[in-house]
Amino acid sequence: MAASFRRRLLAIAALTVLACAAAIVAILLLARATNNERTEHDRENVTREVERLGATLAAVPRAERRRREPQSRELRSGYVTAPSEANEGAFVVTAVERAASGGQLVVLEGADGDGTPVLVAASPVAGGGYVFAFQRVVAGRETRGLRVIVLALGLLSFALVIASLRTLGAVERDVSTLRTSLAALAKDLRAPVVRPMLRELGEVASGVAALAEELDGAQKERERLTTELGERERLAALGRIAAGIAHEVRNPLASMKLRADLARTSGEATPAVARDLDDIASEIGRLDRLVSDLLVVAGRRPGPQAEVDLGELVARRVALLAPWATERGVEVGTDGTALARVDADAIARAVDNLLRNAVDASAAGGRVHVSVDAHDGEARVRVVDHGAGVPSSRAGELFEPFFTTKPSGTGLGLALARAVATAHGGSLTYARDGDGTRFTLTVSAAGLPRMSNPVDSSSGRLG
């Protein structure tokens, strides 16, 4: 584009210069023709003056003839008896001498001392003596005006060439800037687009920047949809696996638990066997909960929903987990309230998983705080701890099923909590603020928030 524009601009400049040159030549030829016409006119003037003066003096006796003074500033004429008497200049003397030697009218062209063109005519007079006339050939107003026009056209041509070169340089500079911005955009759509100085190219740059912004947004949306689609495909596969596991495992588990319960309550088992049967029942219950978690993560719909005070629900979960947290030397506190229409059991399981993860991540003497509020039509449950958090390189895997950093974890806790939030039209997000880790679970709010006194699991107040 730059090369084509350069060629066009140079061609326009060259054609304009040629047009100005042609106009200058035409004006110079016109000025020359005007000067020639003026010279011929002045030649006729001096010739007529010499003829008129000669005819006048021929009728006067020689003794009565006297030297004549110049008649005007432009046309000067006179009478002398010998060439040496002509004191108007050497050029006049030469003309009179040639007239004397030739015996006829002589017209000479020359220049006076300051370079001005001069026409001189000289002729012998009957009865003796010579008459002469000379006139400076001064350029008329037309000629002077043409010279001014020629000078103006020359200056205009020079200015045009300079302007064309400057414009060409500015265009090439701005095109180079725009090309650099396009090269940067090819690698990163968020790269800044430098706006060129030329208004037209600046508008192009603005359009390119707007297009790049739209493409960047479309690319992000495509990446989001691709990630969401991949997650849905994984969850769909997990759902099929979970459904198969639930079908194949739950019936045998229920039969095993029933037999263990019957054997434990029949009174025939020894105390040691009864304790073993209790352990077996507990493990069977854990396996059943694992299958239930898989079904929730795989996208099973939540159960019956009702309007629930999330502040009260969270306070109950904190109270139930407080003894376990106290054994680990971690203090758990909660405050706030918000109404939401939810499956209370599912939300309780999600909150339990968030609380357990926060307590596990906290060091002895640490503190976990849970706050509940409503904002912009959403009810929020925020769980904050001051543990080490998840390495930033693995934060993207945090909500993946079976991802865990704990040796004894199943990796379904956060995936289950997020699935519960999604099933309620909400979300679960992770953020690292300074030395704190914050998980925020949101669902659609029902009603306005009601602030209540904060409750602490250990002291009845927010620490």
N, C-alpha and C positions, 0 to 999 in steps of 0.2 A: 504494500500500500504506500509506504513512504517513498519508494523508488518511483512508482507511477506518479504520485503527487509531485515529486521533485521534477520529473520530466515535464509535467504539464505546467507547473509554475515557471520553470525556465523557458519553456516555449512561449508562454504568454509574455514574459519579460522581453524575450528576444524579438517577438513580433512587435511589441510596443516600441522598443528601441529602434527597430527598422522603420516603423511608421514615423517616429519622430525624426529620424535621419532623413527620410524621404521628404518630410515637410521642411526640414532645414535646407535641404538642397533646392527644393522648389522656391523657397523664400529667397535664398541667395541668388538663384537665377533671375527671380523677379527683381531683386534689388539691382543686379547687374544690368538688366534691361532698362530699369528706371534710370540708372546712372548714364547709360549710353544715350537714352533719349534726352536727358538733361544736357549732356555734353554736346549733342548735335544742336540742341536749341541754343546753347551758349555760343557754339561755333557760328551759327547764323547771326546771333546778336553782334558779335565782334566784326563779322564780315560786313553786315549792313552798316554798322557804325563807321567802319573805315571807308566804305563806298560813299556813305552820306557825307562824311567829313571831307573826303577828297573832292567830291563834286562841288561842295560849298566853297572850298579854298581855290579851286581851279578858276572860279569867276573873280577872284580877288587878285589884284596885281601883287607880285611877289614882294615888292617893297612894303606893301601894307599888311602882309600876312604876319601874324603873331602866334607865338606859342599858345596853345590852348590848354587850359587846366582840366583836370579830370572832371567828368560830369557827375559821377556817383561813386559810392563806395565799392559796389560790385563791378561796374563797368567804368573803366578809365580810358581816356583817349587824348590824343594830343598831336601837335605838329612840330617837326624839327627840320632844320635845314641840312643837318648831317647826322649820321648814326651816333656819333659820339655825344651828341647833345641829349640823347634819351637817358634821363637819370632815374627811370622807374625800375631799373634793374638790368642785370646782364642778359636776362632772357629777352627783354624788349630790345636791347641793343642788337642781339643776334638776329631777331626777326627783321629789324630795319636794315641791317647789313645784307641779309638774304634778299630782301625786296629791292635794295639798291643794285645788287649784283645781277639779279634776275630781271629787273625792270617790270615786275608784275606783283600782283597780290600774293602774299605769303601768310599762311596760317600755321602756327606751331602750337603743340601741346607740351606742357612741362609742369614743373612744380616750383613754387617759390621757396623762400628760405625756411619756412616752417612746415614744408611738405604738402601744402594745400595744392591741388591740381589747378593749373592756370592755362587759359587759352589766349594766345597773342596773334593779332593780325596786323600786318604792315603793308603799305603800298606807296609807290612813288606818286607825286602829284604833278600834274601837267604844269610846266613853268618852273619846276624845281622844288625841292623839299620832299618830305615824307610825312605821311600820317600813320598813326598806329592806334590800336585799341587792344586792351587786354582785360580779362575778367576771370576772377576766381570761380572755379566750379565747386560750389558748396552744395553738399547733399541736402535734399529737401526733407520736409517733415515725413514724407512717406518712407524715404530711405532710412531715416533715423528710427522710425517706428518698426520697420522690418528688421533692423539690426537688434532692437530690443526683443522682438519676438523670437529671433534666432537664438539670442542669449537665453531667454526664458525656456525655450524648448530644449536647449542643451542642458540647462540645469535640471529641468524636469526629467529628462532621460536619465541623467546621473542619479537623481533622487529615486527614480523608479527602480533602477538596478540595485541601489543600496537597500531600498525597502523590500524588494524581492528576495535578496540574499538574507536579510534579517528575518523575514517571514519564513523562508525555507529553513533557516537555522532553528527558529522557534518550533516549527512543525516537527522537524526531525528530533529535537530534544523532547518534545511532548510525546511523540510517537514512541520514542525509546523508553520513556517513563511508563507509558501505557503498556508497552510490550513486556517490560520488567514486571509490572503488576499482574499481567495475565500469566506470566510464567510462574509467579508465586502462587496465584490462585489455582493453577493446575496441580500444585502439590498440597495446598491447604486452602479450602474455600473460606476460611476465616481470616486470611491474610488481608491487611489493609490495602486499599486501592488508592494510590496517590492521584489527586485531581490535577490534570494539566492546566497550564495557564490559559491556553486558548479556550474560549467559551464553548466552541463546538466539540472539541475533544473532551472538555470537562463534562459536558452532557453525556458523551459516550461513556466516560469513566463512571459517572453516577449510575448510568443504566447497568454497566457491568457489575458495579458493587451491589446494586439491588438484586440483580440476577444471581450473583454469587450467594447473597444472603438467603434468597429463596431456595437455591439448590442445597445450601448447607442445612436449612431447616428440613427440606425434603429428605436429605440423606440421613439426618438424625431420626426423622420419623420412620424411615425405612429400617434403620438399624433397630429402633425400638420395636417395630412390628415384627422384624425378623427374630429378635430376642424373645418377644412375647409368644410368637408362633412356635419357636423351638421349645420354650418352657411348657407351652400347652401340649405339644407333642410328647415331651417327656412325661408330663403329668398324666396324659392319656395312656401312655404305655404303663406308667406306674399304676394307674387305676385298673387297667386290665390285670396286671400282676396282683394287685391288692385284692381284687374281686376273686381271683382264682385262689389266693391264699386264704381269704375269708371262707370261701366255700369248702376248701379241702382241710383247713386247720380248725375252724371254729367248732364243727361238730365233734371231732375227736377230743378237742380240749374240753368241751362241755361234758362229754361222757367221762373223761378222766377226772374232772373236778367232782362230778356227781359220785363216782365210785370212791374218791378220796374222802368226800364229806360223809358218805354212808359208813365207811370203815372207821372214820374218826369218831362218829357219834354213836356207833353200835355198842360201845363199851367193851368190846373184845380186844381192842388194841392196847398194848402196853404203853406207858407214858413216853418211852423213847420213840415208839412207832407213831404215836399221836403227834409228837413234835415234828417228826419227818413228814407226816401227812399235812400238817399245817404249812410246812415249807413248800411242799408240792402244790398245795392250793394257792399259796402266795405267788409262786412262779407261774402257775397256770393263769392267774389273774393278770400278771405282768405281760404275758404273751398275748392275752386277749386285748389288753389296752394297746399293745403294739400294733395289733391288727386293726384296731379302731383308729389309731393314729394314721396308719397307712391309708385307710379309707377317707379320712378327712383331708389329708394332703393331696390325695388323688382327685379331690373335687367333689366329694359327697356333699350334698346340700345340708345346711344347718337344720337343726330340729325346730320345734315350735318356738315362735318368737313372741315376746311380751315386753311391755315397757318396764325397764329395769333402771334402778339408780346405780350407775356404775361406781360411784363413790362408796356406797355400802357394799357392793359386790367385792371391790378391791380390798376394802377394810377387812372383810371376812377372810379373804384368801391370805392377806398379810398376817392376820391373827392365827390362822392354821399353820402357817409356815414359820411363825416367830420362834417356837421352841427349837426347831432344826437350825434356824439362822443363829440363834443365841449360842448353840453348841459350837458353831464355827466362829464365834466371836464377831458376828456382823449384826449391826443394828438396822432394822427396816422400819421406815416411817411412811405415812401416806396422808394426803389431804385433798380436799376438793370434792366436787360432785358434778354429775351431769346425767341427764335422762337420755336413754336410747332404747329403741325397740330392737332387741337382740335375742339370740338363743343363749340364755344365761349359762348353761352348762358348757357350751363351746367357748364362750368368752372366758369363763373361769379357767378352763384348761389352757387357753392361750396365755392368760395372766400368770398362771402357775409356772408355765415354761419360762416366761420372761423373768419372773422373780427368782426361780432356781438358777438360771444362767447368771443373773446379776450377783446373787450371793456367792456362787461358785467362782466368779471372776474377782470378787473382793478379797482383800487380805484381811487377816485378823485385826479387829479394831476399826474396820471400814464401815461404811454406811451406804445403804441403798434407800433411795427416796422415790416414791410413786406419787405422781400428781394427776388429778382428774379435773378436766374443765371442758367447757363447750366454746367453740369459736367458729364463726362463719358457717353455721349449720352442721358442724361436725362435733362429735364427742371424742375427746382425746384422753388416752391413758399413756403417760410418759414415765418410763422406768429409767432412773439414772444411777449409775454406780461409778466408782473411781478406780476400777481395775485397769489392767494393761490393755484391754481391748483386743481386737483382731488385727493382725498385721495388714497394713494397707494393701499389700500385694494380693491378699486373699479376701478382701472385703467383698468383691463381686460374687464370691461363692457362698456368702454367709447364709442365704436363704435356700440354697440347694438342698434337696433331700439327701440325707446321710452324710452331710458335711458336718464335722465336729472337730474341735480341738481338745476334747476331753477323752482320756483313755477309755472311760466306761460309758461314754455317751453313744446314743443311737443315731444322732444327727437328724432327728425328726422334730425336735422341739420348736426351733424357729420356723421351719417349713410349715409345721402345723399351725403355729400362731399366725403366720402370714396367710395361710389358706383360710383360716377362720375370718380374718379381717377382710379378705377379698370376697368371701361368701356373703359378708354383710355390706358389701358395696364400699368398703374402706380400704385401708392400706396399712402396712407395717414398714417403717423406715428405720435406718441405722445412721447414727451420726457420732462423730468424735469431736468433742468440744474441750480443748485444752487437755486436762488429765481425766476428763469424765467421758463415759460412754452413755449415749441416750438412745433408747428404743421408743418410738412413738407409734402407738396403735390407734387408728382412727376408724370410727364408724359413723353413720348418719345419726345426728342428734335428734331427740324428740323432746320438744319443750325448751325452756330457758334454763340456764345453769342456776343452781341454788348453792351459794357458798355456805359451807358448814365449818365448824371448828376442826382444825387439823388434828389427826389422831396419830400417835406414835405407838408402835407395837410393844415397846418396852416401858414407856413412861407416860403414855396417854397424851403426848404433845409432840409437835414437830421439833426435832432437834436442830 
